[in-house]
Amino acid sequence: MNFAKLLKPTFWRVVLVLILAIGAYSTYIRFFHGLGASTNLSDRFPWGIWIGFDVLCGVGTAAGGFTLAAVVYVFHLERFRPIIRPAILIAFLGYARVGATMLFEVGRPIRIWYPLIHWNIHSVLFEVAWCVMLYVTVAGLEFAPVILEKLGWDAPKKALKTVMLPLVFFGILLSTMHQSSLGSLFLIVPTKLHPYWYSPLLPLFFIISAMGVGLALLIMASHLSKRAFGASIEQSILNDLGKAMAVVMLLYATIRFQDLWARGTFAYLRQPTVETASFLLECLVGVVMPIALLLIRRVRENPEGLFAASVLVITGFLLNRLNVSVTGIEGWAGGSYFPRWTEAAISVSTVAAAVCAFGLAVQYLNVFAPAKEQRAMDMRSKASDALNTNEPVVAGS
């Protein structure tokens, strides 16, 4: 590792250092002066962006890991194997970030380990805590072969490969449970959450939207990695991810709007409120615009167009989770909530740390499969299709 090159000051490295420094100072205020000095939370509004952004969004953005793991290991679509490593890395960093930010969110961080010994099986938060702990462990083990490969430790790498399939199945189960359980958290507040966002189908909405944003993050990570490090996923695979993302978003839109219609929620559109404006913005940015782009083949198969659609999906996802956890509850709380700068600084710094870790992994580990390996995957996939259709395989086609 070239530390001199790594420490060479650039614009973005200076920005990163400033963000982490401000986050470190905000961390000091949180742990030495308490929640009152570091947040704008109250007894009436006890959850803010540390829940809405760090947990609900952080967990959702890790969904690409279990989605691609299911595609490759369960459905045996080997064409997508080259994207498994970045997907698992994003999932691991996403959950690790959630676990770290939970230290800021709980009133007494010294008791963060209590769910290990105090089993309140009737609490949804109990399942959330266990899913975070277990999935961080599972995702770490799934990504460990990449590190062991770099270190040249073949024996432990082979040992992990023997248990990889059970690990993948366990990870899919944990992540699926966790996505739905986060939606279940808000089923207990039917009179507090605005009808735009409250629904008995919230757990289903959380799972489907997380799958969409997981694919979008993979596309965005590949695009930015190519610009920064020259390492990315082959465009044909990204195009297929774009098709899958279009299907997921169409499914989400269909179920979501059918549910809104069945519950008579569209009647609230006549009310010129903050909730109405937030709902319309979320639908336009996160559903209508990306679906419109993804349905146009020329846009979907263009790297910049696919990147733009992915950014819209991610933005809409963030708006939805913040609307569910903040905007949708402000009416019942009888007041508005806006995070204190220390709350925002801690959230931004943890995101910056995760992005930095991803960048270092891309630079110094074999996260993105070499183009030669991707082409070999494509040839095997074409050979399989040819066998099923009795068509000849032409090299380079």
C-alpha positions as CSV (number, residue, x, y, z in Angstrom):
1,M,0.0,0.0,0.0
2,N,1.4,3.4,-1.0
3,F,0.8,5.5,2.1
4,A,2.5,8.6,0.5
5,K,0.0,8.6,-2.3
6,L,-2.9,7.9,0.1
7,L,-2.0,10.9,2.3
8,K,-1.4,13.3,-0.6
9,P,-3.8,16.2,-0.1
10,T,-6.5,16.7,-2.7
11,F,-9.7,18.7,-2.7
12,W,-12.0,15.7,-1.8
13,R,-9.5,14.4,0.8
14,V,-9.5,17.8,2.5
15,V,-13.3,17.8,2.5
16,L,-13.3,14.3,3.9
17,V,-11.0,15.3,6.8
18,L,-13.1,18.4,7.6
19,I,-16.3,16.3,7.6
20,L,-14.8,13.7,9.9
21,A,-13.3,16.4,12.2
22,I,-16.7,18.1,12.6
23,G,-18.3,14.7,13.2
24,A,-15.7,13.9,15.8
25,Y,-16.5,17.1,17.7
26,S,-20.2,16.4,17.4
27,T,-19.6,12.9,18.8
28,Y,-17.8,14.5,21.8
29,I,-20.9,16.8,22.4
30,R,-23.2,13.8,22.2
31,F,-21.4,11.5,24.6
32,F,-20.2,14.1,27.1
33,H,-23.1,16.5,27.1
34,G,-26.0,14.2,26.3
35,L,-28.9,14.1,23.8
36,G,-30.3,17.5,25.0
37,A,-27.2,19.3,24.0
38,S,-26.6,17.5,20.7
39,T,-30.1,17.1,19.3
40,N,-33.4,18.9,18.8
41,L,-35.3,15.8,20.0
42,S,-38.0,16.0,22.6
43,D,-40.4,13.8,24.6
44,R,-43.1,14.6,22.0
45,F,-40.7,13.9,19.1
46,P,-38.1,11.3,20.3
47,W,-37.0,10.1,16.9
48,G,-35.2,12.2,14.4
49,I,-32.8,11.8,11.5
50,W,-30.7,9.3,13.5
51,I,-33.6,6.9,13.1
52,G,-35.1,8.2,9.8
53,F,-31.9,8.6,7.9
54,D,-29.2,6.5,9.7
55,V,-31.3,3.4,10.5
56,L,-34.2,3.3,8.1
57,C,-32.2,4.5,5.1
58,G,-28.9,2.8,6.2
59,V,-30.5,-0.7,6.4
60,G,-32.4,-0.2,3.2
61,T,-29.3,0.8,1.2
62,A,-27.8,-2.6,2.2
63,A,-30.5,-4.5,0.4
64,G,-28.4,-5.0,-2.7
65,G,-26.4,-7.6,-0.9
66,F,-29.3,-10.0,-0.2
67,T,-30.9,-9.2,-3.5
68,L,-27.8,-10.2,-5.6
69,A,-27.0,-13.1,-3.2
70,A,-30.4,-14.5,-3.9
71,V,-30.0,-13.9,-7.7
72,V,-26.7,-15.8,-7.9
73,Y,-26.8,-18.4,-5.1
74,V,-30.5,-19.2,-5.1
75,F,-31.6,-18.7,-8.8
76,H,-28.1,-19.5,-10.2
77,L,-27.9,-16.6,-12.5
78,E,-24.1,-16.8,-12.9
79,R,-24.0,-13.7,-15.2
80,F,-24.3,-11.5,-12.1
81,R,-21.6,-13.2,-10.0
82,P,-19.0,-10.4,-10.8
83,I,-21.2,-8.0,-9.0
84,I,-21.6,-10.0,-5.8
85,R,-18.4,-8.6,-4.1
86,P,-19.4,-4.9,-4.4
87,A,-23.0,-5.8,-3.3
88,I,-21.8,-7.6,-0.2
89,L,-19.3,-4.8,0.6
90,I,-22.0,-2.2,0.4
91,A,-24.3,-4.4,2.6
92,F,-21.6,-4.9,5.2
93,L,-20.7,-1.2,5.3
94,G,-24.3,-0.2,5.4
95,Y,-25.1,-2.4,8.4
96,A,-21.8,-1.6,10.1
97,R,-22.8,2.1,9.9
98,V,-26.2,1.3,11.3
99,G,-24.6,-0.5,14.2
100,A,-22.3,2.4,14.9
101,T,-25.0,5.1,14.7
102,M,-27.2,3.1,17.1
103,L,-24.6,4.1,19.8
104,F,-25.7,7.7,19.2
105,E,-29.4,7.0,19.1
106,V,-29.9,5.1,22.4
107,G,-30.2,7.1,25.6
108,R,-27.6,4.9,27.4
109,P,-25.1,3.6,24.9
110,I,-23.2,1.7,27.6
111,R,-26.2,-0.7,27.5
112,I,-26.2,-1.3,23.8
113,W,-25.4,-5.0,24.4
114,Y,-28.4,-5.6,26.6
115,P,-30.5,-7.4,23.9
116,L,-27.9,-10.2,24.1
117,I,-29.1,-11.1,27.5
118,H,-32.5,-9.4,28.0
119,W,-34.8,-11.1,25.5
120,N,-38.0,-9.0,25.1
121,I,-39.4,-11.2,22.3
122,H,-42.6,-9.1,22.2
123,S,-40.7,-6.0,21.0
124,V,-40.0,-5.2,17.3
125,L,-36.9,-3.4,18.4
126,F,-35.6,-6.6,19.8
127,E,-35.7,-8.3,16.4
128,V,-34.1,-5.1,14.8
129,A,-31.2,-5.2,17.3
130,W,-30.5,-8.9,16.7
131,C,-30.8,-8.6,12.9
132,V,-28.3,-5.8,12.9
133,M,-25.8,-7.7,15.0
134,L,-26.2,-11.0,13.1
135,Y,-26.2,-9.5,9.6
136,V,-23.0,-7.4,10.3
137,T,-21.4,-10.7,11.3
138,V,-22.7,-12.6,8.3
139,A,-21.9,-9.9,5.7
140,G,-18.4,-9.6,7.2
141,L,-17.9,-13.4,6.8
142,E,-19.3,-13.2,3.2
143,F,-16.8,-10.5,2.3
144,A,-13.9,-12.0,4.2
145,P,-12.7,-14.2,1.3
146,V,-11.8,-11.0,-0.6
147,I,-9.5,-9.9,2.2
148,L,-8.1,-13.4,2.7
149,E,-7.4,-13.5,-1.1
150,K,-5.4,-10.3,-0.8
151,L,-3.4,-11.7,2.1
152,G,-2.8,-15.0,0.4
153,W,-4.4,-17.0,3.2
154,D,-5.8,-19.9,1.1
155,A,-6.6,-22.3,3.9
156,P,-9.1,-20.0,5.8
157,K,-10.5,-18.9,2.5
158,K,-11.3,-22.4,1.4
159,A,-12.8,-23.1,4.9
160,L,-15.1,-20.1,4.5
161,K,-16.1,-21.2,1.0
162,T,-17.4,-24.6,2.4
163,V,-19.9,-22.7,4.6
164,M,-20.6,-19.9,2.1
165,L,-24.0,-21.2,0.9
166,P,-25.5,-21.5,4.4
167,L,-24.1,-18.1,5.2
168,V,-25.8,-16.6,2.2
169,F,-29.1,-18.2,3.0
170,F,-28.9,-17.0,6.6
171,G,-28.0,-13.5,5.3
172,I,-31.0,-13.4,2.9
173,L,-33.3,-14.5,5.8
174,L,-31.9,-11.9,8.2
175,S,-32.0,-9.0,5.8
176,T,-35.5,-9.8,4.6
177,M,-36.7,-10.0,8.2
178,H,-35.0,-6.7,9.0
179,Q,-36.4,-4.8,6.1
180,S,-40.0,-5.8,7.0
181,S,-39.5,-5.3,10.7
182,L,-38.5,-1.7,10.2
183,G,-41.8,-1.2,8.4
184,S,-43.5,-3.0,11.3
185,L,-42.2,-0.4,13.7
186,F,-44.7,2.1,12.4
187,L,-47.7,-0.3,12.3
188,I,-48.2,0.6,16.0
189,V,-48.9,4.3,15.3
190,P,-51.9,4.3,13.0
191,T,-53.4,7.4,14.6
192,K,-50.0,9.3,14.6
193,L,-48.6,8.6,11.1
194,H,-50.3,10.6,8.3
195,P,-52.4,8.4,5.9
196,Y,-50.1,9.2,3.0
197,W,-47.5,6.9,4.6
198,Y,-49.4,4.7,7.1
199,S,-50.5,1.4,5.7
200,P,-50.9,-2.2,6.8
201,L,-48.6,-3.0,3.9
202,L,-45.7,-0.9,5.2
203,P,-43.5,-4.0,5.8
204,L,-44.0,-5.1,2.2
205,F,-43.4,-1.5,0.9
206,F,-40.1,-1.4,2.9
207,I,-38.9,-4.7,1.4
208,I,-39.7,-3.8,-2.2
209,S,-38.4,-0.3,-2.1
210,A,-35.2,-1.5,-0.4
211,M,-34.6,-4.0,-3.3
212,G,-35.0,-1.1,-5.8
213,V,-32.6,1.2,-3.9
214,G,-30.1,-1.7,-3.4
215,L,-29.9,-2.1,-7.2
216,A,-29.6,1.7,-7.7
217,L,-26.7,1.9,-5.2
218,L,-24.8,-0.8,-7.1
219,I,-25.2,1.1,-10.3
220,M,-24.1,4.4,-8.7
221,A,-21.2,2.8,-6.9
222,S,-20.0,1.2,-10.2
223,H,-20.3,4.5,-12.0
224,L,-18.4,6.5,-9.4
225,S,-15.7,3.8,-9.0
226,K,-15.1,3.9,-12.7
227,R,-14.6,7.7,-12.6
228,A,-12.4,7.6,-9.5
229,F,-10.4,4.4,-9.9
230,G,-11.1,3.0,-13.4
231,A,-12.8,0.0,-11.8
232,S,-16.4,-0.9,-12.6
233,I,-18.9,-3.5,-13.7
234,E,-19.4,-4.3,-17.4
235,Q,-22.0,-2.0,-18.9
236,S,-24.2,-5.0,-20.1
237,I,-24.6,-6.2,-16.6
238,L,-25.5,-2.7,-15.4
239,N,-28.1,-2.5,-18.2
240,D,-29.6,-5.7,-16.9
241,L,-29.6,-4.3,-13.4
242,G,-31.5,-1.3,-14.8
243,K,-34.1,-3.6,-16.3
244,A,-34.5,-5.3,-12.9
245,M,-34.7,-1.9,-11.2
246,A,-37.5,-0.8,-13.6
247,V,-39.5,-4.0,-12.8
248,V,-39.0,-3.5,-9.0
249,M,-40.1,0.2,-9.2
250,L,-43.1,-0.6,-11.3
251,L,-44.2,-3.3,-8.8
252,Y,-43.7,-0.9,-5.9
253,A,-45.6,1.9,-7.7
254,T,-48.5,-0.5,-8.6
255,I,-48.9,-1.8,-5.0
256,R,-48.4,1.5,-3.4
257,F,-50.9,3.5,-5.5
258,Q,-53.4,0.7,-5.3
259,D,-53.2,0.8,-1.6
260,L,-53.6,4.6,-1.5
261,W,-56.6,4.3,-3.7
262,A,-58.2,1.5,-1.6
263,R,-57.8,3.5,1.6
264,G,-59.2,6.7,0.0
265,T,-56.0,8.6,0.7
266,F,-56.0,10.6,-2.5
267,A,-58.8,12.8,-1.0
268,Y,-56.1,14.4,1.1
269,L,-54.5,15.9,-2.0
270,R,-57.0,18.7,-1.8
271,Q,-55.4,19.9,1.4
272,P,-52.5,22.3,0.7
273,T,-50.3,21.0,3.5
274,V,-46.6,20.3,4.0
275,E,-47.5,16.6,4.0
276,T,-49.1,16.9,0.6
277,A,-46.1,18.7,-0.8
278,S,-43.7,16.2,0.6
279,F,-45.8,13.2,-0.7
280,L,-46.0,14.7,-4.2
281,L,-42.3,15.4,-4.2
282,E,-41.5,11.9,-3.1
283,C,-43.8,10.3,-5.8
284,L,-42.5,12.6,-8.6
285,V,-38.8,12.2,-7.8
286,G,-38.7,8.7,-6.5
287,V,-41.3,6.9,-8.6
288,V,-42.6,8.7,-11.6
289,M,-39.3,10.2,-13.0
290,P,-37.1,7.1,-12.6
291,I,-39.7,4.8,-14.0
292,A,-40.1,7.1,-17.0
293,L,-36.4,7.1,-17.6
294,L,-35.9,3.4,-17.1
295,L,-38.7,2.5,-19.5
296,I,-36.8,4.3,-22.3
297,R,-34.3,1.8,-23.6
298,R,-31.9,4.4,-25.0
299,V,-31.8,6.1,-21.6
300,R,-31.6,2.8,-19.7
301,E,-28.6,1.5,-21.7
302,N,-26.7,4.8,-21.5
303,P,-24.3,5.0,-18.6
304,E,-25.2,8.6,-17.7
305,G,-28.9,8.0,-18.1
306,L,-28.8,4.9,-15.9
307,F,-26.8,6.8,-13.3
308,A,-29.4,9.6,-13.3
309,A,-32.3,7.1,-12.9
310,S,-30.4,5.5,-10.0
311,V,-29.8,8.8,-8.3
312,L,-33.6,9.6,-8.5
313,V,-34.5,6.2,-7.1
314,I,-32.1,6.7,-4.1
315,T,-33.3,10.3,-3.6
316,G,-37.0,9.1,-3.6
317,F,-36.1,6.3,-1.2
318,L,-34.5,8.8,1.2
319,L,-37.5,11.1,1.0
320,N,-39.9,8.2,1.7
321,R,-38.0,7.1,4.8
322,L,-37.7,10.6,6.2
323,N,-41.4,11.2,5.4
324,V,-42.4,8.1,7.3
325,S,-40.2,8.8,10.3
326,V,-40.4,12.6,10.5
327,T,-42.8,14.5,8.2
328,G,-45.7,12.0,8.6
329,I,-45.6,12.4,12.4
330,E,-45.1,16.1,12.7
331,G,-48.9,16.8,12.5
332,W,-49.6,14.5,15.4
333,A,-46.7,15.9,17.4
334,G,-48.1,19.4,17.0
335,G,-44.9,21.0,15.8
336,S,-42.0,20.7,13.3
337,Y,-38.7,19.0,13.8
338,F,-35.4,20.1,12.2
339,P,-32.2,18.5,13.2
340,R,-29.5,20.3,15.1
341,W,-26.2,20.8,13.2
342,T,-24.6,18.2,15.5
343,E,-27.2,15.6,14.5
344,A,-26.6,16.3,10.8
345,A,-22.8,16.3,11.2
346,I,-22.8,12.9,12.8
347,S,-25.0,11.4,10.1
348,V,-22.9,13.0,7.3
349,S,-19.6,11.9,8.9
350,T,-20.7,8.3,9.2
351,V,-21.7,8.3,5.6
352,A,-18.4,9.8,4.6
353,A,-16.5,7.2,6.6
354,A,-18.4,4.4,4.8
355,V,-17.8,5.9,1.4
356,C,-14.1,6.3,2.3
357,A,-13.9,2.6,3.4
358,F,-15.6,1.5,0.1
359,G,-13.1,3.6,-1.9
360,L,-10.1,2.1,-0.1
361,A,-11.5,-1.4,-0.6
362,V,-11.9,-0.8,-4.3
363,Q,-8.4,0.5,-4.6
364,Y,-6.6,-2.1,-2.6
365,L,-8.8,-5.2,-2.8
366,N,-10.2,-7.1,-5.8
367,V,-13.7,-5.9,-5.3
368,F,-14.7,-5.5,-8.9
369,A,-14.0,-8.6,-11.0
370,P,-11.5,-8.0,-13.8
371,A,-13.0,-7.5,-17.2
372,K,-11.5,-10.8,-18.4
373,E,-13.4,-12.6,-15.7
374,Q,-16.6,-10.8,-16.6
375,R,-16.3,-11.8,-20.2
376,A,-15.8,-15.4,-19.2
377,M,-19.0,-15.2,-17.2
378,D,-20.8,-13.7,-20.2
379,M,-19.5,-16.5,-22.5
380,R,-20.7,-19.2,-20.0
381,S,-24.1,-17.5,-19.8
382,K,-24.4,-17.4,-23.6
383,A,-23.3,-21.0,-23.8
384,S,-26.1,-21.9,-21.3
385,D,-28.7,-20.0,-23.3
386,A,-27.5,-21.6,-26.5
387,L,-27.9,-25.1,-25.1
388,N,-31.4,-24.3,-24.0
389,T,-32.3,-22.8,-27.4
390,N,-30.1,-25.1,-29.6
391,E,-28.4,-22.0,-31.1
392,P,-24.6,-21.8,-31.8
393,V,-22.4,-19.7,-29.6
394,V,-20.2,-17.2,-31.5
395,A,-17.2,-15.8,-29.6
396,G,-17.2,-12.1,-29.2
397,S,-20.9,-11.8,-30.1
